[in-house]
Amino acid sequence: AEGAVRLAALRAEMARLGLDAVLVPSDDPHQSEYVATCYERRAFISGFKGSSGTAVVTATQALLWTDGRYFLQAEQQLFDSWALVKDRLPDTVSIEAWLVQCESVTVVGLDPLLASAASVAELRKSLEGAGKVLKALPNNPVDLVWGSSRPPPPSAAAFCLDARYAGQTVAQKLAAVKKALAVAKADVLVVAALDEVAWLLNVRGADIAFCPVSYAYATVSVGEGEGGRLQVCWFIDKSKVSESVLATVRESAGAGVDFELKEYADIEAEIRAERYAGRTVLVPSSASAALHALVTARQLRTQASPLAMMKALKNESEIGGMREAHVRDARALIKFLAWLERTDGGALETGAEFKRVDECGAATVLETYRKAEEGYVGPSFETISSYGPNGAVIHYSPEPLTCASLGADNLYLLDSGGQYTCGTTDVTRTVHLRPLEATAHMRKCWTRVLQAHIAVDSVVFPTGTTGYQLDAIARAPLWRWGLDYQHGTGHGVGHFLNVHEGPHGMSLTRISTNETALQPGMTLSNEPGYYEDGNFGIRIENVCVVKAVTTEHCFGGKQYLGFEHLTIVPFQRQLLEVGLLATHELAWLNAYHAECLQKLSGMLDGTDLVWLQQACAPIASHS
């Protein structure tokens, strides 16, 4: 009923504004994947809480486009009268094409803060080609519906990243930015992505759940004349920045930089001032259309943000911090898995076999173990704790009143991660409380997914190779059996930043991952899976870092690359169909478990150590 009231109110606003359709994307003004609650407009109006998707509302229809990761979740969460459009399938019409074809739509409204300039330009061109109009809205109509019940903006304090893990001063990063501006023939860089602002200034925040960032912009401006001084402005709610934090950032920026703190809302006035001064401004292509509109076409430079690649290429201090975070995280996860096995899913602790822990309860237990680890800040995303059929919902989110209890006759998929002051983790393990009683089909599927994971971890590839090209290597062991999965094999992972980071990735479903070659220092996930709707889901995930490898030959004079896995958590060996593994795959598995034992045995004791020793014991080849 509440959903119908909201939809009716939005349609009334649309009629008042003369709109036939309005787009409600997931974004905030920085095009973030996760957003503060005050920007969760699409969830408010549609009911769908997934992190990716766009709603389209007309006078008679309410539609949600989202991809395969969220199909089942959307079907469960959408308010009545909403319809799901399954995006990225061969027969699915895109939002753009649908708006062009819809005869009842002539004027389309969009908040220009919530879409990149490139996407807005493409949509406008298509609509105008069909005699239609894209109208930039100065006020978001969903906010008008939300009214006084809309949550306030976040107010968490910003803090400095530990210099041990930064690896570079702000001054060193600014020197690289200055060179990038010279290449781009620009005087000013606008930094709009929240994780890029945080990375540049070696600061972190807590404005968004799971993401240690603050809502902020930054500008870097090169002064007039040869060797001109750099001027840096940090646009943020000043109440979030203590004197000590500001002093530390200024010191790290160096004496050769004019550094100024300004209010968050001053960014538009600053960009206008640079325009009026005749300056050439680089606004990243991923930044909002609203920011691009502040600069004349003659003065505007637009390209991928140079900071995206700088941030993606981790230095040795950052990689060292990531290794440290994964060791701490492994201890917490192993304690949880040992507890899960020791208590039969929490049943023995309650004294009643039928009273196992539920999905939310299991996630809470895991969180308790993580909280005990040094430098733990919080989860890096909402824990996907999913039993049985819920495991087939790729981005399932358990709810306390409706979540399932763990059982002994199906698979339990646990995808979780932590934010530590030294790094970010993301790890998935799929287990069974009675692994030897799992069906032959489950065991075979689980083993095929493990083979896919091993294929990626073991691959060697030449410089210039993209993640898009490598994705098929992961799927090959599944394809041979007619199996597949509807998500990418890997995403970039930030360093005590966003758990999903670009510009690199490993995905056949995202052609953009073919635009960025993998390079040493990039961190990304390796997470193939297999999902049967209504039955079970399987995913196995480690985080790895790209590294240079030595090969016997060097064809074309190219350097060859491979992966170093950072995650060191054993796999549930009892689910393995050993006979399906090739000799090299079994050798990889035994070596991986030996590494887990070597790195973690000194950090565990008692029943947890015994569990680790048993989990990592060598596996004999199938006779």
ChimeraX attribute file (.defattr): number of C-alpha atoms within 10 A of each C-alpha:
attribute: neighborCount
match mode: 1-to-1
recipient: residues
	/A:1	8
	/A:2	11
	/A:3	17
	/A:4	15
	/A:5	11
	/A:6	17
	/A:7	25
	/A:8	14
	/A:9	18
	/A:10	23
	/A:11	22
	/A:12	16
	/A:13	17
	/A:14	21
	/A:15	14
	/A:16	9
	/A:17	13
	/A:18	14
	/A:19	23
	/A:20	18
	/A:21	25
	/A:22	27
	/A:23	19
	/A:24	26
	/A:25	22
	/A:26	24
	/A:27	25
	/A:28	21
	/A:29	22
	/A:30	22
	/A:31	20
	/A:32	19
	/A:33	15
	/A:34	21
	/A:35	22
	/A:36	19
	/A:37	18
	/A:38	16
	/A:39	20
	/A:40	21
	/A:41	24
	/A:42	24
	/A:43	22
	/A:44	20
	/A:45	25
	/A:46	28
	/A:47	18
	/A:48	24
	/A:49	19
	/A:50	20
	/A:51	18
	/A:52	17
	/A:53	21
	/A:54	20
	/A:55	25
	/A:56	22
	/A:57	24
	/A:58	22
	/A:59	18
	/A:60	10
	/A:61	12
	/A:62	20
	/A:63	19
	/A:64	24
	/A:65	23
	/A:66	21
	/A:67	17
	/A:68	18
	/A:69	19
	/A:70	25
	/A:71	19
	/A:72	18
	/A:73	20
	/A:74	26
	/A:75	13
	/A:76	11
	/A:77	15
	/A:78	20
	/A:79	20
	/A:80	13
	/A:81	13
	/A:82	23
	/A:83	17
	/A:84	16
	/A:85	21
	/A:86	19
	/A:87	19
	/A:88	16
	/A:89	13
	/A:90	7
	/A:91	8
	/A:92	13
	/A:93	16
	/A:94	15
	/A:95	19
	/A:96	14
	/A:97	13
	/A:98	13
	/A:99	23
	/A:100	20
	/A:101	13
	/A:102	10
	/A:103	8
	/A:104	13
	/A:105	19
	/A:106	19
	/A:107	18
	/A:108	25
	/A:109	23
	/A:110	22
	/A:111	22
	/A:112	22
	/A:113	23
	/A:114	24
	/A:115	24
	/A:116	22
	/A:117	23
	/A:118	17
	/A:119	14
	/A:120	19
	/A:121	14
	/A:122	11
	/A:123	20
	/A:124	18
	/A:125	14
	/A:126	18
	/A:127	22
	/A:128	13
	/A:129	11
	/A:130	13
	/A:131	11
	/A:132	17
	/A:133	19
	/A:134	21
	/A:135	16
	/A:136	16
	/A:137	15
	/A:138	11
	/A:139	12
	/A:140	19
	/A:141	23
	/A:142	24
	/A:143	16
	/A:144	13
	/A:145	21
	/A:146	17
	/A:147	10
	/A:148	9
	/A:149	9
	/A:150	17
	/A:151	13
	/A:152	11
	/A:153	12
	/A:154	16
	/A:155	15
	/A:156	17
	/A:157	18
	/A:158	25
	/A:159	23
	/A:160	17
	/A:161	20
	/A:162	13
	/A:163	12
	/A:164	12
	/A:165	21
	/A:166	23
	/A:167	18
	/A:168	16
	/A:169	17
	/A:170	20
	/A:171	21
	/A:172	14
	/A:173	19
	/A:174	20
	/A:175	13
	/A:176	13
	/A:177	21
	/A:178	19
	/A:179	12
	/A:180	16
	/A:181	22
	/A:182	12
	/A:183	9
	/A:184	17
	/A:185	13
	/A:186	21
	/A:187	22
	/A:188	28
	/A:189	28
	/A:190	22
	/A:191	25
	/A:192	25
	/A:193	24
	/A:194	24
	/A:195	29
	/A:196	22
	/A:197	24
	/A:198	25
	/A:199	23
	/A:200	22
	/A:201	23
	/A:202	24
	/A:203	23
	/A:204	24
	/A:205	23
	/A:206	19
	/A:207	20
	/A:208	17
	/A:209	16
	/A:210	21
	/A:211	29
	/A:212	26
	/A:213	27
	/A:214	25
	/A:215	29
	/A:216	23
	/A:217	24
	/A:218	26
	/A:219	21
	/A:220	24
	/A:221	26
	/A:222	22
	/A:223	14
	/A:224	11
	/A:225	7
	/A:226	7
	/A:227	8
	/A:228	12
	/A:229	14
	/A:230	21
	/A:231	17
	/A:232	22
	/A:233	19
	/A:234	23
	/A:235	21
	/A:236	21
	/A:237	20
	/A:238	16
	/A:239	11
	/A:240	17
	/A:241	17
	/A:242	12
	/A:243	8
	/A:244	11
	/A:245	17
	/A:246	20
	/A:247	12
	/A:248	15
	/A:249	20
	/A:250	20
	/A:251	15
	/A:252	19
	/A:253	24
	/A:254	15
	/A:255	10
	/A:256	11
	/A:257	20
	/A:258	16
	/A:259	19
	/A:260	13
	/A:261	16
	/A:262	18
	/A:263	15
	/A:264	16
	/A:265	13
	/A:266	13
	/A:267	22
	/A:268	12
	/A:269	11
	/A:270	17
	/A:271	22
	/A:272	17
	/A:273	14
	/A:274	18
	/A:275	18
	/A:276	11
	/A:277	9
	/A:278	13
	/A:279	20
	/A:280	23
	/A:281	28
	/A:282	27
	/A:283	28
	/A:284	26
	/A:285	17
	/A:286	19
	/A:287	26
	/A:288	27
	/A:289	23
	/A:290	20
	/A:291	21
	/A:292	24
	/A:293	13
	/A:294	18
	/A:295	22
	/A:296	15
	/A:297	11
	/A:298	9
	/A:299	16
	/A:300	19
	/A:301	22
	/A:302	20
	/A:303	12
	/A:304	14
	/A:305	22
	/A:306	19
	/A:307	21
	/A:308	18
	/A:309	16
	/A:310	17
	/A:311	21
	/A:312	23
	/A:313	19
	/A:314	23
	/A:315	18
	/A:316	13
	/A:317	16
	/A:318	22
	/A:319	23
	/A:320	17
	/A:321	23
	/A:322	30
	/A:323	23
	/A:324	17
	/A:325	27
	/A:326	27
	/A:327	21
	/A:328	23
	/A:329	29
	/A:330	23
	/A:331	22
	/A:332	22
	/A:333	23
	/A:334	23
	/A:335	21
	/A:336	21
	/A:337	22
	/A:338	20
	/A:339	19
	/A:340	22
	/A:341	15
	/A:342	17
	/A:343	18
	/A:344	19
	/A:345	24
	/A:346	23
	/A:347	18
	/A:348	15
	/A:349	15
	/A:350	12
	/A:351	11
	/A:352	10
	/A:353	14
	/A:354	13
	/A:355	16
	/A:356	23
	/A:357	23
	/A:358	22
	/A:359	26
	/A:360	21
	/A:361	18
	/A:362	22
	/A:363	21
	/A:364	15
	/A:365	16
	/A:366	21
	/A:367	20
	/A:368	13
	/A:369	16
	/A:370	27
	/A:371	16
	/A:372	11
	/A:373	15
	/A:374	13
	/A:375	15
	/A:376	19
	/A:377	18
	/A:378	19
	/A:379	22
	/A:380	23
	/A:381	20
	/A:382	17
	/A:383	25
	/A:384	23
	/A:385	27
	/A:386	32
	/A:387	29
	/A:388	25
	/A:389	18
	/A:390	29
	/A:391	29
	/A:392	25
	/A:393	24
	/A:394	26
	/A:395	22
	/A:396	20
	/A:397	19
	/A:398	21
	/A:399	10
	/A:400	11
	/A:401	7
	/A:402	10
	/A:403	17
	/A:404	19
	/A:405	18
	/A:406	27
	/A:407	22
	/A:408	17
	/A:409	15
	/A:410	23
	/A:411	29
	/A:412	25
	/A:413	26
	/A:414	24
	/A:415	24
	/A:416	22
	/A:417	25
	/A:418	28
	/A:419	28
	/A:420	28
	/A:421	22
	/A:422	25
	/A:423	25
	/A:424	30
	/A:425	30
	/A:426	26
	/A:427	24
	/A:428	24
	/A:429	21
	/A:430	22
	/A:431	25
	/A:432	25
	/A:433	20
	/A:434	16
	/A:435	19
	/A:436	12
	/A:437	14
	/A:438	18
	/A:439	13
	/A:440	12
	/A:441	9
	/A:442	21
	/A:443	20
	/A:444	17
	/A:445	23
	/A:446	25
	/A:447	23
	/A:448	28
	/A:449	26
	/A:450	26
	/A:451	25
	/A:452	26
	/A:453	24
	/A:454	21
	/A:455	20
	/A:456	22
	/A:457	20
	/A:458	15
	/A:459	13
	/A:460	18
	/A:461	18
	/A:462	20
	/A:463	16
	/A:464	14
	/A:465	17
	/A:466	22
	/A:467	27
	/A:468	26
	/A:469	15
	/A:470	23
	/A:471	23
	/A:472	18
	/A:473	18
	/A:474	29
	/A:475	24
	/A:476	17
	/A:477	21
	/A:478	23
	/A:479	15
	/A:480	10
	/A:481	10
	/A:482	8
	/A:483	17
	/A:484	18
	/A:485	19
	/A:486	19
	/A:487	20
	/A:488	23
	/A:489	29
	/A:490	28
	/A:491	23
	/A:492	22
	/A:493	27
	/A:494	27
	/A:495	27
	/A:496	29
	/A:497	25
	/A:498	23
	/A:499	26
	/A:500	20
	/A:501	21
	/A:502	20
	/A:503	21
	/A:504	27
	/A:505	33
	/A:506	29
	/A:507	24
	/A:508	20
	/A:509	17
	/A:510	14
	/A:511	13
	/A:512	17
	/A:513	24
	/A:514	20
	/A:515	14
	/A:516	17
	/A:517	17
	/A:518	31
	/A:519	23
	/A:520	18
	/A:521	20
	/A:522	27
	/A:523	32
	/A:524	31
	/A:525	26
	/A:526	32
	/A:527	27
	/A:528	29
	/A:529	30
	/A:530	22
	/A:531	21
	/A:532	16
	/A:533	13
	/A:534	13
	/A:535	15
	/A:536	21
	/A:537	27
	/A:538	30
	/A:539	26
	/A:540	23
	/A:541	24
	/A:542	23
	/A:543	28
	/A:544	24
	/A:545	25
	/A:546	19
	/A:547	17
	/A:548	18
	/A:549	15
	/A:550	11
	/A:551	11
	/A:552	5
	/A:553	10
	/A:554	11
	/A:555	10
	/A:556	7
	/A:557	8
	/A:558	12
	/A:559	16
	/A:560	19
	/A:561	21
	/A:562	23
	/A:563	24
	/A:564	15
	/A:565	20
	/A:566	23
	/A:567	23
	/A:568	26
	/A:569	29
	/A:570	23
	/A:571	19
	/A:572	16
	/A:573	19
	/A:574	16
	/A:575	24
	/A:576	21
	/A:577	17
	/A:578	20
	/A:579	13
	/A:580	14
	/A:581	18
	/A:582	13
	/A:583	12
	/A:584	11
	/A:585	17
	/A:586	21
	/A:587	15
	/A:588	16
	/A:589	21
	/A:590	17
	/A:591	14
	/A:592	18
	/A:593	23
	/A:594	18
	/A:595	16
	/A:596	21
	/A:597	22
	/A:598	12
	/A:599	13
	/A:600	19
	/A:601	16
	/A:602	9
	/A:603	12
	/A:604	16
	/A:605	11
	/A:606	7
	/A:607	13
	/A:608	20
	/A:609	19
	/A:610	14
	/A:611	19
	/A:612	24
	/A:613	19
	/A:614	13
	/A:615	22
	/A:616	24
	/A:617	13
	/A:618	16
	/A:619	15
	/A:620	10
	/A:621	12
	/A:622	12
	/A:623	5
